[in-house]
Amino acid sequence: MCRLFGMTTGGPRMHATFWLLDAPDSLRDQSRRMPDGTGLGWFSLGEEPVRDRAPIAAFQDADFNSEARHIASHTFVSHVRYASTGAPDVHNSHPFVMDDRLFAHNGVVRGLDTLGSWLTDVDRAPVEGQTDSELVCAYVTAEISRRGDTTEGLVSAVRRIAAELPLFALNVVLAESGRLWALRYPATHELWALASEPALTFCRPDTDRHLASGREPGRLKVRAHREPTPACVVASERMDDDPGWRLLAPGELLLVDGLTATSLFPFDEPAHPLTPADLSATESSSQT
């Protein structure tokens, strides 16, 4: 299946080289199993989202390897793709950029004609590819615009998709300048988070009640092989052996704003869940 990566420091600029290239399970290494596309997004000195994409594996992409070593930003989103809908093509590679946000998705959503009918011509204008992921991004963007708040718009969009469309997984990483949202929904695919001290407060969910209250702060030490800047990292799998990696709970929406990470649980179970038996051969191979 596709792999997601996101990181934010909340302000100070740093490199993501360790996670993208040098970690024991770096995104470059993961791309050997996810060969259909590569993308890296960050924010410029003018706080505008920038991204570079290619329809090849990250370990083969010279631009990805160069940018991973040299780009400094406070917030990154990266993705390596195993295609389920849409051929390997630069326009089908993540992350997508809409309304000054970076967006990447892992999973399968069906009912694309219905989803497309929820979009106005203006909403659909940024869509260039053929993936379910980009349509989801466009709909999330439209809901954010209508509601005037990123969290409310993301929650509203996911709730409607989950209530009306068949879905297998809807894991998302969404970033604005200095803020990051990570969603694991439902339990199909894993999504992990890692927070570093000294400054970052990592609010874990209450394990007895899936509520935003009753959080337990968790911290870990910054290792010598990483840059020392406090940061929060989210990824589809643990990228090293640090014991501080935490598996997001099913339905957990993690919001990292500045140096505070908060967990929300605003979602019911999908109304039309897809099982592995429901997937096509292409979808099934991409989601394994």
Secondary structure as UniProt FT lines:
FT   STRAND          3..8
FT   HELIX           18..22
FT   TURN            24..25
FT   HELIX           27..30
FT   TURN            31..33
FT   STRAND          37..43
FT   TURN            45..46
FT   STRAND          49..54
FT   HELIX           58..60
FT   HELIX           62..70
FT   STRAND          75..81
FT   HELIX           90..92
FT   STRAND          96..98
FT   TURN            99..100
FT   STRAND          101..109
FT   HELIX           112..117
FT   HELIX           121..124
FT   TURN            125..126
FT   HELIX           132..147
FT   HELIX           150..164
FT   STRAND          167..176
FT   TURN            177..178
FT   STRAND          179..183
FT   STRAND          192..195
FT   TURN            197..199
FT   STRAND          201..204
FT   STRAND          216..218
FT   TURN            224..225
FT   STRAND          232..235
FT   TURN            243..244
FT   STRAND          246..247
FT   TURN            250..251
FT   STRAND          253..257
FT   TURN            258..259
FT   STRAND          260..264
FT   HELIX           276..278
FT   HELIX           281..287
//
